[in-house]
């Protein structure tokens, strides 16, 4: 047996003689003695239980060369075995909010999916279900709930088709929360609603500036009241967008959520993110307050600070897990309001990044999206590879004008991953 490429060890400052270990392929986190780690690294004698544990967690492998080949073929294996098709369906590019940092602002307008496009979408997804694939749809916008009747019509037909073909169907809704009433959620649950992803951008004075109504009025109170009304009947995944100048005030939002009567444990997850440039690369206000690079020092610090404050209040976080751009997954697709196909929502509105249409099918996008960009010696030897697989293609395109290399996450992970591992070990028992 050999030590995996994809293992990182950190010291335990409060426990002399012990280490924290992260096996990044499986995101397995454990604590062990320095003596045991020395045996692992040098091929020393291990008990059968220890050996089997390290193999199961991906710390030990039969061959590092074979492991490297497996990594190169990661998405071939995933795509060949996948039995689920995942679609992001953009029902409209209309919105009832006027967020100044809106990513879609350069191409947003009174653009709505037509009945004919909706019919074609349902037809194409029925074909996937007839082939034996389970189906998950994310209804997206603009504001998806502005087209509630269209959403319900599509969902009802897909629910019935799934029952006919003996596969599963569920959907999520991406919503700003303004129209997220209890009555609406109760109407959507029988159709397959699984989860709602919504947004609060900090305490009221920040949120109401960053996410006002088109009229200019603040939206915080209405959205929070809606979340209180529905949090007990549907899974809520809550996000928020911060800048370099205001992220330290976001813990106040967490306190307000608790004060409003929402039990932190009832939420699926909370994940705050820095404001990114718009789809055309432009920003708003102080451009330095937005994040166009994962290694921006302020963004790294903000992420660690907000994770710690979120954990301290008992809110759930997204788990540390292997991650890759959705372009790598053959069964992941974005359908625009007009039936245009993309491989990621961030590429909407960019003609050179479209990959086909509902009418014509999917074209070969390997060259336009530089699919094998991470299959190089540097990435394949990097212990962080399973956590990024080349990073965000949109960020790379922002920085250079093309997907001409990887969005390397090493600097960011060097600065933050050790603390993230400590946070995980603070919540689970991973001692060997």
PyMOL commands that set and color helices and strands:
alter all, ss='L'
color gray80, all
select helices_A, chain A and resi 34-42+48-56+64-72+74-81+105-107+115-130+144-165+182-189+204-210+220-230+247-259+264-266+287-289+297-312+326-328+345-347+351-353+377-380+385-388+393-400+410-425
alter helices_A, ss='H'
color red, helices_A
select strands_A, chain A and resi 2-3+7-11+18-23+28-33+60-61+84-90+134-140+169-174+193-199+235-242+269-274+332-335+340-342+356-357+361-362
alter strands_A, ss='S'
color yellow, strands_A
deselect
rebuild
show_as cartoon
